């Protein structure tokens, strides 16, 4: 059975779900959502645009430069192996992403490199920075050579990113049942040839 109660303050909603097991015992799970969480859930559900990002020097900044780059955030315990390696530094774009127009769009990644490899802290941090499963519709990472079955693609290389973004859009339409028009897809990269490659791509 599922019961919903509203507690004080009124901006917090507590949902208790009780599930019976095969041994006739029951377990209860309590999920607390703030008004902001509920609003974000509704906004994500209505999203009709998609923002896709490169990682190195786009969602991240050069290691060791957090102090000289306003708006960035260094994470000393998260390793970033790009360009010699060091502590991961989130760019001002990544930190303030939710305050841009992409804050109302679904989000994905098409990274040139491997973003730390499977199970890395770097991947977890970036997924969280994108807003998590609510906004990416998938928490799994697709390797470009194995086919795209999520919104998070690694090892895409330079020059081939349009085809991977197209694969993300197709996956969202076919598997996630999201209505995303080509004109509402945006891609961000620090390497100009990757942007230029999208000309006449639809």
C-alpha positions, -999 to 999 in steps of 0.1 A, spaced: 0 0 0 11 36 -5 2 65 17 12 101 13 13 126 41 23 163 42 44 173 72 54 207 86 70 228 71 46 224 42 74 224 17 83 188 25 64 158 14 70 124 29 60 93 10 60 59 28 59 27 7 52 -6 23 61 -38 3 51 -73 15 77 -100 11 71 -137 2 74 -145 39 45 -123 48 68 -98 65 68 -61 54 95 -35 50 90 2 49 110 28 29 106 66 36 115 90 8 115 127 16 112 152 -13 114 190 -9 94 214 -30 124 221 -51 128 183 -58 91 181 -68 94 211 -91 126 197 -107 108 164 -113 80 181 -130 103 203 -151 124 173 -162 92 154 -172 82 183 -195 117 189 -210 116 191 -248 153 201 -254 186 184 -250 220 198 -240 251 176 -247 285 184 -234 321 174 -239 340 168 -207 377 178 -207 380 217 -206 342 220 -210 326 205 -179 361 204 -163 389 230 -161 426 226 -162 438 209 -131 454 231 -105 437 263 -119 407 266 -96 421 296 -77 427 315 -109 394 305 -126 364 322 -109 333 300 -105 352 267 -107 353 241 -80 382 217 -72 375 183 -58 408 171 -42 396 135 -37 385 130 -73 412 122 -99 410 136 -134 434 118 -157 432 142 -186 462 161 -199 487 148 -173 463 142 -144 454 159 -111 425 168 -89 393 172 -109 382 209 -113 346 215 -123 343 244 -148 320 274 -141 297 259 -167 294 227 -148 289 244 -115 263 268 -127 246 245 -153 212 246 -137 211 284 -139 216 284 -177 189 277 -203 201 240 -202 187 239 -167 153 232 -183 167 206 -208 176 170 -207 214 165 -205 240 142 -218 278 138 -225 298 129 -255 334 129 -243 365 126 -263 382 105 -237 372 78 -212 362 100 -182 381 80 -156 369 46 -167 340 24 -154 331 30 -118 353 61 -114 345 89 -91 349 113 -120 320 97 -138 298 98 -106 306 135 -100 298 145 -136 265 125 -136 255 143 -104 265 176 -118 242 170 -148 214 165 -123 214 128 -121 191 102 -136 161 127 -136 178 147 -163 199 122 -181 173 94 -182 202 69 -178 230 63 -153 250 39 -176 279 50 -197 281 39 -234 315 33 -251 314 47 -286 327 15 -301 300 -6 -285 269 13 -296 251 41 -278 224 30 -253 223 60 -230 229 97 -229 264 93 -215 290 85 -242 328 81 -237 358 76 -260 340 94 -289 371 109 -303 373 142 -322 354 146 -355 328 120 -349 307 136 -322 277 145 -344 270 108 -351 271 101 -313 248 130 -305 224 116 -332 225 82 -315 217 98 -282 187 116 -297 175 83 -313 179 65 -280 159 91 -262 131 89 -288 130 51 -291 139 39 -256 132 67 -232 101 79 -252 112 115 -251 101 139 -278 132 158 -287 132 177 -320 165 182 -339 162 220 -336 162 217 -298 195 198 -295 226 218 -283 262 207 -281 291 223 -262 328 216 -267 360 235 -262 375 222 -295 362 242 -324 365 215 -351 340 194 -331 315 223 -332 322 229 -369 315 192 -376 278 198 -368 272 220 -398 246 204 -421 241 176 -396 204 183 -392 
